[in-house]
Amino acid sequence: KRQVSTQSTWDPHPAMYRALLIGALCASASAFAPSAMLPRAGSRAAVSRGPRMQENAVPFLERPPALDGSLAGDVGFDPVGFSNYFDLRWLRESELKHGRVCMLGVTGLLVQEFVTLPQFTSGKTPIDDFFVVPAAGLWQVFFTIGAIEFFSHGFKLTPGDMFSEGREAGDFNFDPLGCGKDANALARRRLVEVKNGRLAMIAFGGMLHQQLLTGQGTIEQLTNFKAIN
């Protein structure tokens, strides 16, 4: 009888994987840079409204009434319907905060491959660095971040009282470069921040899983690709 081999004979060259990874990262990185297709700051409506994504991407769903396009980056996409049950300012505060943290996180994952602070030992990958930090150091970071969170909000952290003083979502009066002096430029920068934050959340999750699965840093994998066995 003739034996049929069940083992695949397809053995793609690692260079192909490397090229695909580099291409994907380059395409994603374009969202971090100012785009020629980005609306100009001359019209706030043009900046904040954008396309009607939910009607186009999910035709059988209607645009939620709370998403009227007044917020930067609002394209009406809320298939789960969070905006029907939660304060939209509280949801935007959460999105901005997560986006800002992930923008810092993506930078940290890349920088840690090349920079090690004095008196610290690096792990095999930037993710492993978390496990080589002494427990006391982690608790210091935890309590410091908690203190910043409480004091920056004036100890008002619930949807019911967080905006009781009229503060806009994500606005902590921190503008050392004076970017908010021009209202039109500020509207455009708000859109840029939301887009970059959303991309960074996806990028951070991808880099985290990539390092856990491959045991390589992100830059290391691009320069010395190893397939997952």
Contacts in CASP RR format, 6 or more apart in sequence:
PFRMAT RR
TARGET T0000
AUTHOR 0000-0000-0000
METHOD contacts of the structure
MODEL  1
KRQVSTQSTWDPHPAMYRALLIGALCASASAFAPSAMLPRAGSRAAVSRG
PRMQENAVPFLERPPALDGSLAGDVGFDPVGFSNYFDLRWLRESELKHGR
VCMLGVTGLLVQEFVTLPQFTSGKTPIDDFFVVPAAGLWQVFFTIGAIEF
FSHGFKLTPGDMFSEGREAGDFNFDPLGCGKDANALARRRLVEVKNGRLA
MIAFGGMLHQQLLTGQGTIEQLTNFKAIN
14 225 0 8 1.000
14 226 0 8 1.000
14 227 0 8 1.000
15 225 0 8 1.000
17 225 0 8 1.000
17 227 0 8 1.000
18 222 0 8 1.000
18 225 0 8 1.000
21 221 0 8 1.000
21 222 0 8 1.000
21 225 0 8 1.000
22 222 0 8 1.000
25 222 0 8 1.000
28 199 0 8 1.000
28 202 0 8 1.000
28 203 0 8 1.000
31 195 0 8 1.000
31 196 0 8 1.000
31 199 0 8 1.000
32 196 0 8 1.000
32 199 0 8 1.000
34 192 0 8 1.000
38 188 0 8 1.000
38 191 0 8 1.000
38 192 0 8 1.000
39 46 0 8 1.000
39 47 0 8 1.000
39 50 0 8 1.000
39 188 0 8 1.000
39 191 0 8 1.000
40 46 0 8 1.000
40 188 0 8 1.000
41 47 0 8 1.000
41 182 0 8 1.000
41 184 0 8 1.000
41 185 0 8 1.000
41 187 0 8 1.000
41 188 0 8 1.000
42 184 0 8 1.000
44 183 0 8 1.000
44 184 0 8 1.000
44 187 0 8 1.000
47 72 0 8 1.000
47 187 0 8 1.000
47 188 0 8 1.000
47 190 0 8 1.000
47 191 0 8 1.000
48 69 0 8 1.000
48 70 0 8 1.000
48 71 0 8 1.000
48 72 0 8 1.000
48 73 0 8 1.000
48 74 0 8 1.000
48 187 0 8 1.000
48 190 0 8 1.000
48 191 0 8 1.000
49 69 0 8 1.000
49 74 0 8 1.000
50 69 0 8 1.000
50 73 0 8 1.000
50 74 0 8 1.000
50 75 0 8 1.000
51 75 0 8 1.000
52 63 0 8 1.000
52 75 0 8 1.000
52 76 0 8 1.000
53 75 0 8 1.000
53 76 0 8 1.000
53 77 0 8 1.000
54 61 0 8 1.000
54 62 0 8 1.000
54 63 0 8 1.000
54 64 0 8 1.000
54 75 0 8 1.000
54 76 0 8 1.000
54 77 0 8 1.000
54 78 0 8 1.000
54 79 0 8 1.000
55 61 0 8 1.000
55 62 0 8 1.000
55 63 0 8 1.000
57 77 0 8 1.000
58 77 0 8 1.000
58 79 0 8 1.000
61 79 0 8 1.000
63 76 0 8 1.000
64 76 0 8 1.000
64 78 0 8 1.000
64 81 0 8 1.000
64 83 0 8 1.000
64 84 0 8 1.000
65 84 0 8 1.000
66 83 0 8 1.000
66 84 0 8 1.000
66 88 0 8 1.000
67 74 0 8 1.000
67 76 0 8 1.000
67 77 0 8 1.000
67 78 0 8 1.000
67 83 0 8 1.000
67 88 0 8 1.000
68 74 0 8 1.000
69 75 0 8 1.000
69 76 0 8 1.000
71 88 0 8 1.000
71 92 0 8 1.000
72 187 0 8 1.000
72 190 0 8 1.000
72 191 0 8 1.000
72 193 0 8 1.000
72 194 0 8 1.000
73 191 0 8 1.000
73 194 0 8 1.000
73 195 0 8 1.000
78 84 0 8 1.000
82 91 0 8 1.000
83 91 0 8 1.000
86 159 0 8 1.000
87 159 0 8 1.000
87 160 0 8 1.000
87 163 0 8 1.000
89 162 0 8 1.000
89 163 0 8 1.000
89 168 0 8 1.000
89 169 0 8 1.000
90 159 0 8 1.000
90 162 0 8 1.000
90 163 0 8 1.000
90 169 0 8 1.000
92 169 0 8 1.000
92 170 0 8 1.000
93 162 0 8 1.000
93 169 0 8 1.000
93 170 0 8 1.000
95 194 0 8 1.000
95 198 0 8 1.000
96 169 0 8 1.000
96 170 0 8 1.000
96 193 0 8 1.000
96 194 0 8 1.000
96 197 0 8 1.000
97 170 0 8 1.000
98 197 0 8 1.000
98 201 0 8 1.000
99 196 0 8 1.000
99 197 0 8 1.000
99 198 0 8 1.000
99 200 0 8 1.000
99 201 0 8 1.000
100 193 0 8 1.000
100 197 0 8 1.000
102 197 0 8 1.000
102 200 0 8 1.000
102 201 0 8 1.000
102 203 0 8 1.000
102 204 0 8 1.000
103 196 0 8 1.000
103 197 0 8 1.000
103 200 0 8 1.000
105 200 0 8 1.000
105 204 0 8 1.000
106 200 0 8 1.000
106 203 0 8 1.000
106 204 0 8 1.000
106 207 0 8 1.000
108 126 0 8 1.000
109 126 0 8 1.000
109 127 0 8 1.000
109 204 0 8 1.000
109 207 0 8 1.000
109 208 0 8 1.000
109 211 0 8 1.000
109 217 0 8 1.000
109 218 0 8 1.000
110 218 0 8 1.000
110 219 0 8 1.000
112 122 0 8 1.000
112 126 0 8 1.000
112 129 0 8 1.000
113 126 0 8 1.000
113 217 0 8 1.000
113 218 0 8 1.000
113 219 0 8 1.000
113 220 0 8 1.000
114 219 0 8 1.000
116 122 0 8 1.000
120 129 0 8 1.000
120 132 0 8 1.000
120 133 0 8 1.000
121 132 0 8 1.000
122 128 0 8 1.000
122 129 0 8 1.000
122 132 0 8 1.000
123 129 0 8 1.000
123 131 0 8 1.000
123 132 0 8 1.000
124 215 0 8 1.000
125 211 0 8 1.000
125 215 0 8 1.000
125 216 0 8 1.000
125 217 0 8 1.000
125 220 0 8 1.000
126 211 0 8 1.000
126 217 0 8 1.000
127 208 0 8 1.000
127 211 0 8 1.000
127 212 0 8 1.000
130 138 0 8 1.000
149 157 0 8 1.000
150 157 0 8 1.000
152 172 0 8 1.000
153 162 0 8 1.000
156 162 0 8 1.000
156 164 0 8 1.000
163 169 0 8 1.000
179 185 0 8 1.000
179 186 0 8 1.000
179 189 0 8 1.000
180 186 0 8 1.000
180 189 0 8 1.000
207 218 0 8 1.000
210 216 0 8 1.000
210 217 0 8 1.000
210 218 0 8 1.000
210 221 0 8 1.000
211 217 0 8 1.000
211 218 0 8 1.000
213 228 0 8 1.000
214 221 0 8 1.000
214 226 0 8 1.000
214 228 0 8 1.000
216 224 0 8 1.000
216 226 0 8 1.000
END
